[in-house]
Amino acid sequence: MKKICTVCGQGLGSSLIIEMNVNKAIMELGLNSSDFDVSHQNLNSYSKNDDYDLIICGEDLSDMIDEGNGKKIILTNLMDKNELKDKLAKELL
């Protein structure tokens, strides 16, 4: 099972929206959603020690997030579903 974490700055609003968009993109890509554990956190709660396979964040946070052994997807526009889906496809397909 691949662990995916979406991270935003202060609150959990945008990371929750991204999490929902990730789940939708996984289905649209024809992948089995049960193969993925998708969660969201704010920057203060995120820890590379949770051993995520994929971390998704905006450009504003990219320098503050250490992905540990995983990979990081950096979004230019947090609400652009096509950008997210394209970048997920490159990592998951």
All heavy atoms as an XYZ file, in Angstrom:
714
protein
N       0.843     -1.179      0.000
C       0.000      0.000      0.000
C       0.886      1.239      0.000
O       1.816      1.334      0.793
C      -0.909      0.008      1.222
C      -1.758      1.259      1.299
S      -2.999      1.243      2.601
C      -4.083     -0.024      2.007
N       0.593      2.158     -0.895
C       1.344      3.405     -0.959
C       0.688      4.436     -0.045
O      -0.524      4.616     -0.062
C       1.377      3.948     -2.380
C       2.281      3.166     -3.295
C       2.546      3.961     -4.557
C       3.491      3.215     -5.453
N       4.873      3.437     -5.152
N       1.531      5.114      0.747
C       1.055      6.164      1.636
C       1.309      7.520      0.977
O       2.433      7.820      0.607
C       1.778      6.097      2.977
C       1.390      4.910      3.822
C       2.192      4.847      5.110
C       1.929      6.030      5.997
N       2.636      5.937      7.295
N       0.230      8.307      0.857
C       0.308      9.631      0.258
C      -0.183     10.643      1.281
O      -1.233     10.451      1.905
C      -0.561      9.726     -1.009
C      -0.101      8.715     -2.050
C      -0.531     11.148     -1.578
C      -1.007      8.627     -3.282
N       0.569     11.742      1.439
C       0.179     12.800      2.362
C       0.122     14.124      1.623
O       1.056     14.481      0.902
C       1.172     12.889      3.517
S       0.708     14.113      4.765
N      -0.967     14.852      1.802
C      -1.074     16.203      1.266
C      -0.841     17.172      2.426
O      -1.332     16.956      3.530
C      -2.451     16.451      0.618
O      -3.469     16.364      1.604
C      -2.720     15.421     -0.473
N      -0.054     18.217      2.163
C       0.345     19.131      3.237
C       0.042     20.569      2.834
O       0.337     20.985      1.717
C       1.848     18.997      3.540
C       2.252     19.893      4.705
C       2.223     17.549      3.848
N      -0.539     21.326      3.767
C      -0.721     22.758      3.563
C      -0.120     23.504      4.756
O       0.348     22.885      5.703
C      -2.194     23.121      3.352
S      -3.252     22.917      4.789
N      -0.152     24.809      4.711
C       0.529     25.646      5.693
C      -0.083     25.654      7.078
O       0.278     24.873      7.951
N      -1.016     26.521      7.312
C      -1.551     26.730      8.656
C      -2.683     25.786      9.017
O      -2.633     25.113     10.026
C      -2.038     28.174      8.800
C      -0.935     29.195      8.660
C       0.126     29.052      9.726
O      -0.152     28.721     10.880
N       1.373     29.271      9.354
N      -3.695     25.786      8.228
C      -4.866     24.972      8.548
C      -4.869     23.674      7.785
O      -3.839     23.205      7.310
N      -6.033     23.111      7.664
C      -6.159     21.842      6.960
C      -7.081     21.948      5.755
O      -7.364     20.959      5.105
C      -6.676     20.762      7.919
C      -5.749     20.428      9.080
C      -6.434     19.489     10.055
C      -4.472     19.804      8.575
N      -7.555     23.143      5.453
C      -8.523     23.320      4.371
C      -8.015     22.890      3.017
O      -8.603     22.029      2.363
N      -6.921     23.485      2.562
C      -6.457     23.164      1.210
C      -5.885     21.756      1.132
O      -6.041     21.081      0.117
C      -5.440     24.197      0.706
O      -4.364     24.333      1.582
N      -5.269     21.267      2.193
C      -4.740     19.898      2.146
C      -5.879     18.876      2.095
O      -5.747     17.832      1.453
C      -3.810     19.613      3.324
O      -4.491     19.757      4.556
N      -7.003     19.165      2.718
C      -8.168     18.277      2.646
C      -8.739     18.267      1.230
O      -9.074     17.206      0.690
C      -9.242     18.700      3.645
C     -10.556     17.915      3.591
C     -10.324     16.430      3.825
C     -11.545     18.479      4.599
N      -8.821     19.444      0.606
C      -9.307     19.516     -0.768
C      -8.380     18.740     -1.697
O      -8.837     17.980     -2.556
C      -9.443     20.983     -1.221
C     -10.579     21.659     -0.448
C      -9.689     21.075     -2.727
C     -10.639     23.165     -0.617
N      -7.078     18.902     -1.518
C      -6.120     18.165     -2.344
C      -6.259     16.666     -2.106
O      -6.206     15.869     -3.036
C      -4.677     18.644     -2.103
C      -4.532     20.119     -2.465
C      -3.679     17.811     -2.923
C      -3.239     20.740     -1.977
N      -6.442     16.268     -0.854
C      -6.642     14.843     -0.553
C      -7.836     14.289     -1.328
O      -7.760     13.212     -1.931
C      -6.857     14.632      0.940
C      -7.151     13.190      1.304
C      -7.530     12.978      2.753
O      -7.344     13.895      3.587
O      -8.022     11.878      3.057
N      -8.948     15.026     -1.323
C     -10.128     14.572     -2.052
C      -9.847     14.510     -3.556
O     -10.269     13.560     -4.233
C     -11.317     15.488     -1.751
C     -11.803     15.360     -0.313
S     -13.322     16.284      0.074
C     -12.848     17.969     -0.259
N      -9.100     15.490     -4.065
C      -8.742     15.485     -5.485
C      -7.799     14.336     -5.829
O      -7.877     13.765     -6.912
C      -8.130     16.824     -5.888
C      -9.147     17.944     -5.908
O     -10.355     17.709     -5.978
N      -8.672     19.172     -5.838
N      -6.913     13.974     -4.907
C      -6.020     12.828     -5.121
C      -6.844     11.551     -5.219
O      -6.641     10.734     -6.123
C      -4.974     12.712     -3.982
C      -4.276     11.357     -4.013
C      -3.956     13.834     -4.066
N      -7.786     11.373     -4.311
C      -8.629     10.178     -4.345
C      -9.411     10.091     -5.657
O      -9.526      9.014     -6.251
C      -9.575     10.162     -3.154
C      -8.864      9.792     -1.869
O      -8.020      8.904     -1.847
N      -9.176     10.485     -0.797
N      -9.921     11.218     -6.129
C     -10.652     11.244     -7.397
C      -9.713     10.926     -8.562
O     -10.058     10.143     -9.450
C     -11.300     12.609     -7.597
C     -12.136     12.700     -8.838
C     -12.841     14.044     -8.952
C     -13.661     14.084    -10.233
N     -14.313     15.371    -10.420
N      -8.513     11.512     -8.547
C      -7.546     11.270     -9.624
C      -7.127      9.803     -9.669
O      -6.954      9.235    -10.750
C      -6.329     12.176     -9.455
N      -6.959      9.189     -8.520
C      -6.589      7.770     -8.464
C      -7.646      6.931     -9.188
O      -7.313      6.056     -9.989
C      -6.400      7.309     -6.997
C      -5.084      7.871     -6.437
C      -6.444      5.790     -6.871
C      -4.914      7.689     -4.939
N      -8.903      7.232     -8.939
C      -9.984      6.505     -9.610
C      -9.983      6.788    -11.106
O     -10.140      5.869    -11.911
C     -11.327      6.871     -8.982
C     -11.482      6.329     -7.580
S     -13.030      6.721     -6.701
C     -14.078      7.471     -7.870
N      -9.794      8.062    -11.491
C      -9.798      8.433    -12.903
C      -8.628      7.805    -13.662
O      -8.723      7.552    -14.863
C      -9.760      9.952    -13.054
C     -11.059     10.626    -12.647
C     -10.990     12.136    -12.687
O      -9.913     12.703    -13.009
O     -12.022     12.776    -12.383
N      -7.528      7.554    -12.962
C      -6.367      6.918    -13.579
C      -6.531      5.396    -13.678
O      -5.661      4.702    -14.198
C      -5.093      7.257    -12.799
C      -4.630      8.718    -12.880
C      -3.531      8.995    -11.871
C      -4.165      9.055    -14.299
N      -7.645      4.894    -13.165
C      -7.923      3.466    -13.245
C      -7.168      2.641    -12.221
O      -7.031      1.426    -12.372
N      -6.709      3.297    -11.171
C      -5.984      2.590    -10.109
C      -6.955      2.154     -9.025
O      -8.029      2.734     -8.857
C      -4.903      3.507     -9.529
C      -3.846      3.986    -10.535
C      -2.983      5.077     -9.921
C      -2.989      2.821    -10.992
N      -6.580      1.139     -8.280
C      -7.404      0.616     -7.201
C      -7.205      1.482     -5.958
O      -6.106      1.525     -5.395
C      -7.024     -0.840     -6.924
C      -7.956     -1.510     -5.947
O      -8.688     -0.856     -5.208
N      -7.918     -2.821     -5.948
N      -8.251      2.147     -5.515
C      -8.136      3.061     -4.367
C      -7.707      2.351     -3.085
O      -7.120      2.965     -2.206
C      -9.447      3.812     -4.149
O     -10.495      2.908     -3.862
N      -7.969      1.048     -2.992
C      -7.570      0.322     -1.782
C      -6.055      0.093     -1.717
O      -5.534     -0.343     -0.692
C      -8.318     -1.014     -1.679
O      -7.970     -1.854     -2.757
N      -5.351      0.404     -2.803
C      -3.894      0.299     -2.815
C      -3.219      1.551     -2.260
O      -1.992      1.615     -2.205
C      -3.380      0.062     -4.242
C      -3.772     -1.309     -4.773
O      -4.038     -2.218     -3.951
O      -3.814     -1.460     -6.011
N      -4.026      2.558     -1.869
C      -3.487      3.835     -1.428
C      -4.093      4.260     -0.101
O      -5.281      4.105      0.132
C      -3.770      4.925     -2.473
C      -3.150      4.626     -3.811
C      -3.865      3.926     -4.776
C      -1.855      5.017     -4.096
C      -3.305      3.627     -6.006
C      -1.284      4.720     -5.322
C      -2.000      4.034     -6.272
N      -3.243      4.807      0.754
C      -3.674      5.421      2.012
C      -3.365      6.907      1.875
O      -2.208      7.310      1.941
C      -2.909      4.811      3.184
C      -3.233      5.470      4.509
O      -4.253      6.177      4.607
O      -2.447      5.285      5.462
N      -4.407      7.712      1.635
C      -4.239      9.140      1.405
C      -4.696      9.898      2.646
O      -5.797      9.666      3.150
C      -5.035      9.615      0.168
C      -4.754     11.083     -0.128
C      -4.716      8.751     -1.050
N      -3.851     10.793      3.135
C      -4.189     11.598      4.311
C      -3.733     13.033      4.099
O      -3.022     13.337      3.146
C      -3.537     11.005      5.566
O      -2.127     11.031      5.444
N      -4.146     13.909      5.008
C      -3.738     15.308      4.929
C      -3.262     15.793      6.294
O      -3.703     15.287      7.326
C      -4.888     16.185      4.409
C      -6.057     16.252      5.341
N      -7.027     15.285      5.370
C      -6.401     17.166      6.266
C      -7.927     15.604      6.284
N      -7.570     16.744      6.843
N      -2.340     16.756      6.260
C      -1.797     17.328      7.490
C      -1.414     18.774      7.242
O      -1.224     19.182      6.103
C      -0.556     16.567      7.942
C      -0.814     15.146      8.336
C       0.407     14.486      8.949
O       1.352     15.143      9.345
N       0.367     13.179      9.029
N      -1.259     19.519      8.336
C      -0.685     20.848      8.179
C       0.825     20.744      8.368
O       1.347     19.707      8.773
C      -1.324     21.866      9.126
C      -1.044     21.598     10.585
O      -0.094     20.916     10.947
N      -1.885     22.146     11.445
N       1.520     21.803      8.047
C       2.979     21.783      8.059
C       3.545     21.421      9.429
O       4.524     20.683      9.526
C       3.520     23.147      7.601
C       5.020     23.267      7.442
C       5.560     22.263      6.431
C       5.396     24.686      7.031
N       2.924     21.896     10.495
C       3.435     21.627     11.845
C       3.237     20.176     12.273
O       3.973     19.674     13.110
C       2.779     22.562     12.859
C       3.195     23.995     12.651
O       4.297     24.271     12.193
N       2.305     24.920     12.964
N       2.244     19.503     11.710
C       1.965     18.110     12.074
C       2.724     17.111     11.214
O       2.931     15.973     11.622
C       0.470     17.812     11.945
O      -0.270     18.653     12.790
N       3.120     17.533     10.021
C       3.792     16.633      9.088
C       5.149     16.183      9.638
O       5.894     16.968     10.200
C       4.001     17.318      7.732
C       4.910     16.526      6.826
C       4.428     15.416      6.151
C       6.257     16.849      6.702
C       5.267     14.651      5.354
C       7.098     16.099      5.896
C       6.602     15.009      5.231
O       7.430     14.255      4.458
N       5.441     14.914      9.443
C       6.746     14.375      9.834
C       7.227     13.387      8.782
O       6.493     12.469      8.405
C       6.650     13.656     11.179
O       7.853     12.968     11.448
N       8.458     13.577      8.328
C       9.029     12.630      7.360
C       9.151     11.245      7.977
O       9.234     10.250      7.264
C      10.387     13.118      6.871
C      11.480     13.053      7.909
C      12.805     13.460      7.353
C      13.885     13.328      8.415
N      15.178     13.684      7.920
N       9.127     11.161      9.292
C       9.254      9.881      9.978
C       8.023      8.992      9.804
O       8.058      7.815     10.138
C       9.534     10.101     11.466
C      10.861     10.774     11.688
O      11.815     10.568     10.938
N      10.934     11.618     12.698
N       6.932      9.567      9.287
C       5.736      8.767      9.019
C       5.906      7.921      7.771
O       5.034      7.146      7.422
C       4.502      9.661      8.892
C       4.073     10.223     10.241
O       4.360      9.581     11.272
O       3.455     11.295     10.253
N       7.036      8.088      7.100
C       7.436      7.235      5.977
C       6.408      7.196      4.844
O       5.931      6.142      4.465
C       7.736      5.821      6.489
C       8.645      5.046      5.532
O       9.421      5.691      4.804
O       8.555      3.813      5.511
N       6.101      8.364      4.323
C       5.184      8.463      3.183
C       5.918      8.134      1.896
O       7.095      8.435      1.736
C       4.603      9.876      3.079
C       3.697     10.220      4.234
C       4.119     11.071      5.249
C       2.416      9.688      4.314
C       3.290     11.386      6.312
C       1.575      9.991      5.371
C       2.017     10.842      6.366
O       1.196     11.140      7.413
N       5.199      7.533      0.975
C       5.754      7.259     -0.353
C       5.711      8.501     -1.237
O       6.560      8.685     -2.097
C       4.965      6.128     -1.039
C       5.074      4.831     -0.269
O       6.193      4.295     -0.186
O       4.041      4.371      0.258
N       4.700      9.343     -0.992
C       4.495     10.520     -1.823
C       3.931     11.641     -0.953
O       2.972     11.428     -0.211
C       3.510     10.166     -2.941
C       3.375     11.059     -4.136
C       4.712     11.269     -4.842
C       2.375     10.464     -5.116
N       4.537     12.824     -1.056
C       4.084     14.004     -0.335
C       3.700     15.039     -1.378
O       4.454     15.283     -2.323
C       5.181     14.568      0.598
C       5.570     13.538      1.662
C       4.702     15.839      1.269
C       6.633     12.595      1.253
N       2.531     15.646     -1.210
C       2.041     16.629     -2.169
C       1.857     17.951     -1.449
O       1.188     18.017     -0.405
C       0.715     16.169     -2.795
C       0.890     14.801     -3.463
C       0.209     17.208     -3.795
C      -0.399     14.161     -3.922
N       2.465     19.009     -2.010
C       2.371     20.336     -1.404
C       2.462     21.401     -2.486
O       2.766     21.115     -3.635
C       3.470     20.539     -0.372
S       5.131     20.563     -1.082
N       2.226     22.640     -2.089
C       2.376     23.770     -2.996
C       3.812     24.249     -3.031
O       4.634     23.879     -2.182
N       4.098     25.082     -4.023
C       5.449     25.635     -4.173
C       5.899     26.379     -2.923
O       7.078     26.358     -2.577
C       5.491     26.598     -5.362
C       5.412     25.941     -6.704
C       5.424     26.952     -7.832
O       4.844     28.051     -7.688
O       6.028     26.631     -8.876
N       4.961     27.037     -2.237
C       5.308     27.837     -1.069
C       5.881     27.006      0.075
O       6.608     27.524      0.919
C       4.100     28.636     -0.585
C       2.899     27.758     -0.236
O       2.717     26.698     -0.869
O       2.132     28.151      0.661
N       5.587     25.716      0.110
C       6.058     24.853      1.204
C       7.168     23.897      0.795
O       7.722     23.203      1.645
C       4.890     24.033      1.767
C       3.707     24.799      2.325
C       2.653     23.830      2.821
C       4.132     25.751      3.416
N       7.487     23.857     -0.471
C       8.394     22.817     -0.969
C       9.750     22.814     -0.273
O      10.313     21.749     -0.029
C       8.565     22.923     -2.479
O       9.197     24.137     -2.820
N      10.282     23.971      0.064
C      11.589     24.027      0.737
C      11.516     23.657      2.214
O      12.534     23.380      2.833
C      12.196     25.423      0.608
C      12.612     25.739     -0.821
O      12.798     24.793     -1.613
O      12.750     26.939     -1.140
N      10.311     23.654      2.784
C      10.149     23.377      4.213
C       9.805     21.923      4.504
O       9.727     21.519      5.653
C       9.065     24.282      4.791
C       9.431     25.748      4.775
S       8.124     26.756      5.481
C       7.329     27.331      3.987
N       9.585     21.146      3.462
C       9.149     19.762      3.651
C      10.247     18.810      3.199
O      10.685     18.837      2.062
C       7.850     19.491      2.863
C       6.723     20.328      3.459
C       7.508     18.011      2.887
C       5.415     20.192      2.726
N      10.660     17.976      4.122
C      11.626     16.917      3.833
C      10.826     15.651      3.580
O      10.091     15.191      4.451
C      12.571     16.742      5.019
C      13.632     15.687      4.786
O      13.553     14.949      3.781
O      14.539     15.590      5.627
N      10.958     15.127      2.386
C      10.148     13.963      2.025
C      10.699     12.647      2.541
O      10.121     11.588      2.314
C       9.941     13.889      0.510
C      11.194     13.680     -0.283
C      11.881     14.973     -0.702
O      11.709     16.012     -0.053
O      12.627     14.941     -1.673
N      11.816     12.673      3.230
C      12.384     11.434      3.747
C      12.744     10.502      2.611
O      13.429     10.886      1.677
N      12.260      9.278      2.658
C      12.536      8.291      1.613
C      11.515      8.331      0.479
O      11.620      7.567     -0.463
C      12.559      6.882      2.219
C      13.718      6.700      3.166
O      14.799      7.223      2.931
N      13.490      5.975      4.246
N      10.525      9.197      0.594
C       9.484      9.275     -0.420
C       9.829     10.266     -1.509
O      10.965     10.736     -1.613
N       8.835     10.569     -2.318
C       8.978     11.563     -3.374
C       8.009     12.698     -3.100
O       6.989     12.511     -2.442
C       8.679     10.943     -4.741
C       9.702      9.921     -5.164
C       9.412      9.443     -6.568
C      10.473      8.447     -7.007
N      10.242      7.981     -8.372
N       8.343     13.860     -3.632
C       7.521     15.042     -3.410
C       6.941     15.523     -4.737
O       7.655     15.634     -5.726
C       8.375     16.143     -2.792
C       7.623     17.332     -2.314
C       8.463     18.446     -1.669
C       9.860     18.138     -1.295
N      10.577     19.274     -0.699
N       5.647     15.797     -4.730
C       4.988     16.449     -5.855
C       4.732     17.887     -5.428
O       4.095     18.127     -4.392
C       3.660     15.770     -6.233
C       3.916     14.409     -6.868
C       2.849     16.657     -7.176
C       2.655     13.658     -7.246
N       5.226     18.816     -6.213
C       5.047     20.231     -5.920
C       4.045     20.801     -6.910
O       4.251     20.720     -8.121
C       6.387     20.982     -6.016
C       7.385     20.370     -5.024
C       6.199     22.467     -5.765
C       8.815     20.820     -5.237
N       2.962     21.359     -6.382
C       1.914     21.912     -7.219
C       2.090     23.417     -7.380
O       2.295     24.128     -6.399
C       0.542     21.619     -6.620
C       0.177     20.144     -6.452
C      -1.154     20.015     -5.720
C       0.125     19.447     -7.794
N       1.975     23.881     -8.608
C       2.008     25.310     -8.887
C       0.677     25.939     -8.482
O       0.640     27.025     -7.913
C       2.251     25.558    -10.394
O       3.476     24.902    -10.752
C       2.362     27.025    -10.707
N      -0.414     25.242     -8.763
C      -1.755     25.703     -8.430
C      -2.454     24.591     -7.658
O      -2.789     23.551     -8.227
C      -2.522     26.049     -9.709
C      -3.914     26.542     -9.446
O      -4.466     26.377     -8.366
N      -4.516     27.162    -10.452
N      -2.678     24.807     -6.377
C      -3.255     23.769     -5.521
C      -4.628     23.291     -5.988
O      -5.013     22.154     -5.722
C      -3.374     24.273     -4.081
C      -2.084     24.623     -3.362
C      -2.397     25.144     -1.958
C      -1.151     23.434     -3.297
N      -5.370     24.142     -6.676
C      -6.726     23.786     -7.083
C      -6.813     23.276     -8.518
O      -7.895     22.952     -8.994
C      -7.647     24.999     -6.919
C      -7.735     25.500     -5.492
S      -8.275     24.209     -4.360
C      -7.125     24.419     -3.019
N      -5.697     23.156     -9.201
C      -5.699     22.688    -10.591
C      -5.706     21.156    -10.601
O      -4.680     20.504    -10.415
C      -4.474     23.230    -11.322
C      -4.472     22.897    -12.807
O      -5.188     21.959    -13.229
O      -3.727     23.569    -13.550
N      -6.881     20.586    -10.842
C      -7.038     19.133    -10.818
C      -6.248     18.452    -11.932
O      -5.764     17.339    -11.764
C      -8.512     18.764    -10.908
C      -9.315     19.202     -9.705
C     -10.786     18.890     -9.879
C     -11.590     19.468     -8.738
N     -13.025     19.235     -8.915
N      -6.122     19.120    -13.082
C      -5.375     18.530    -14.195
C      -3.883     18.463    -13.883
O      -3.230     17.465    -14.204
C      -5.618     19.310    -15.486
C      -7.025     19.115    -16.002
O      -7.584     18.034    -15.878
N      -7.594     20.160    -16.558
N      -3.346     19.510    -13.267
C      -1.931     19.489    -12.881
C      -1.683     18.340    -11.898
O      -0.729     17.582    -12.048
C      -1.524     20.813    -12.232
C      -0.090     20.818    -11.729
C       0.284     22.031    -10.895
O      -0.583     22.880    -10.596
O       1.472     22.116    -10.515
N      -2.545     18.216    -10.912
C      -2.409     17.151     -9.917
C      -2.485     15.778    -10.580
O      -1.633     14.913    -10.336
C      -3.501     17.285     -8.856
C      -3.583     16.165     -7.823
C      -2.304     16.088     -6.992
C      -4.796     16.349     -6.926
N      -3.476     15.579    -11.435
C      -3.656     14.282    -12.086
C      -2.463     13.933    -12.964
O      -1.976     12.794    -12.939
C      -4.941     14.297    -12.916
C      -5.309     12.971    -13.512
C      -6.645     13.057    -14.223
C      -6.978     11.804    -14.969
N      -8.258     11.915    -15.688
N      -1.963     14.917    -13.714
C      -0.782     14.681    -14.569
C       0.437     14.296    -13.753
O       1.165     13.353    -14.106
C      -0.471     15.923    -15.417
C      -1.507     16.187    -16.495
O      -2.315     15.274    -16.799
O      -1.502     17.318    -17.027
N       0.668     14.989    -12.657
C       1.842     14.714    -11.829
C       1.692     13.385    -11.084
O       2.674     12.654    -10.915
C       2.109     15.875    -10.876
C       2.613     17.107    -11.620
C       2.941     18.257    -10.720
C       3.530     19.407    -11.541
N       3.897     20.567    -10.711
N       0.479     13.055    -10.667
C       0.244     11.748    -10.040
C       0.474     10.623    -11.042
O       1.070      9.599    -10.701
C      -1.181     11.657     -9.492
C      -1.441     12.265     -8.126
C      -2.933     12.241     -7.808
C      -0.652     11.544     -7.050
N       0.001     10.819    -12.262
C       0.173      9.788    -13.290
C       1.652      9.493    -13.511
O       2.039      8.321    -13.655
C      -0.488     10.228    -14.597
N       2.484     10.504    -13.519
C       3.919     10.299    -13.712
C       4.548      9.486    -12.588
O       5.503      8.747    -12.805
C       4.635     11.645    -13.843
C       4.332     12.353    -15.130
C       5.011     13.701    -15.196
C       4.609     14.431    -16.466
N       5.102     15.807    -16.502
N       4.003      9.614    -11.393
C       4.557      8.900    -10.246
C       3.936      7.522    -10.021
O       4.588      6.626     -9.502
C       4.380      9.726     -8.969
C       5.166     11.009     -8.930
C       6.674     10.788     -8.949
O       7.147      9.737     -8.474
O       7.387     11.665     -9.474
N       2.675      7.364    -10.405
C       1.960      6.141    -10.040
C       1.759      5.151    -11.178
O       1.457      3.984    -10.921
C       0.581      6.516     -9.442
C       0.610      7.398     -8.200
C      -0.802      7.721     -7.775
C       1.393      6.750     -7.075
N       1.878      5.609    -12.403
C       1.644      4.691    -13.535
C       2.951      4.132    -14.067
O       3.979      4.684    -13.974
C       0.890      5.395    -14.660
C      -0.527      5.827    -14.299
C      -1.172      6.542    -15.482
C      -1.388      4.657    -13.878
